[in-house]
């Protein structure tokens, strides 16, 4: 399937530079690689979003939160350290 694409002068220069560097053999190859990378980023973004949604659901399912106290956290940590030292 053939397709014509209009690029900004900056993007056109980028494509030309990639081909000139020898990394790619044609402008089409540069565009295909760019689209593959875009697709990969989209899939990664979707996976991260799904993980975030899972984490939120897990947090909601864990129940009501408890108030946090710095002094209580410190005393519990000191007690754990004392048990390890003993």
C-alpha positions in Angstrom: 0.0 0.0 0.0 1.5 3.3 -1.0 1.0 6.5 1.0 2.1 10.0 0.7 3.0 11.9 3.9 3.7 15.6 4.3 6.5 16.4 6.8 7.6 19.7 8.3 10.9 20.9 7.0 12.5 19.9 10.4 11.1 16.3 10.2 12.1 16.0 6.6 15.7 17.0 7.5 15.7 14.5 10.3 14.7 11.7 8.0 17.3 12.8 5.4 20.0 12.9 8.2 19.0 9.4 9.4 19.3 8.0 5.8 22.6 9.9 5.3 24.0 8.5 8.5 23.8 5.0 7.0 21.6 3.8 9.8 18.7 3.5 7.4 18.6 2.8 3.7 15.5 4.8 2.8 13.0 7.4 4.1 10.4 4.7 4.3 12.6 2.6 6.6 13.0 5.6 8.9 9.3 6.2 9.0 8.5 2.5 9.7 11.0 2.4 12.6 9.5 5.6 14.0 6.0 4.1 13.8 7.2 0.8 15.4 8.7 2.8 18.3 5.5 4.8 18.7 3.5 1.6 18.8 5.9 0.2 21.4 5.5 3.4 23.5 1.7 3.2 23.3 1.7 -0.4 24.5 4.1 0.4 27.3 2.0 3.4 28.3 -1.1 1.2 28.3 0.6 -1.4 30.5 1.7 1.2 33.0 -1.8 2.6 33.1 -3.3 -0.8 33.7 -0.8 -1.4 36.5 -1.8 1.9 38.0 -5.4 0.9 37.8 -4.7 -2.4 39.4 -2.8 -0.7 42.2 -5.7 1.7 42.8 -8.1 -1.2 42.9 -5.9 -3.1 45.4 -5.6 0.0 47.6 -9.4 0.5 47.6 -9.9 -3.2 48.4 -7.4 -3.0 51.3 -10.0 -1.2 53.4 -10.0 2.0 55.4 -6.7 3.7 55.9 -5.3 4.1 59.4 -3.8 7.4 60.7 0.0 7.5 60.5 2.1 8.6 63.4 5.8 9.4 63.1 6.4 8.6 66.8 4.6 5.3 66.5 6.6 4.4 63.4 9.8 5.3 65.1 9.0 3.3 68.3 8.0 0.2 66.2 11.3 0.5 64.2 13.3 0.8 67.4 11.5 -2.2 68.9 12.3 -4.3 65.7 16.0 -3.2 65.9 16.2 -4.1 69.5 14.7 -7.5 68.9 17.3 -8.1 66.1 20.2 -7.0 68.4 19.1 -9.3 71.2 
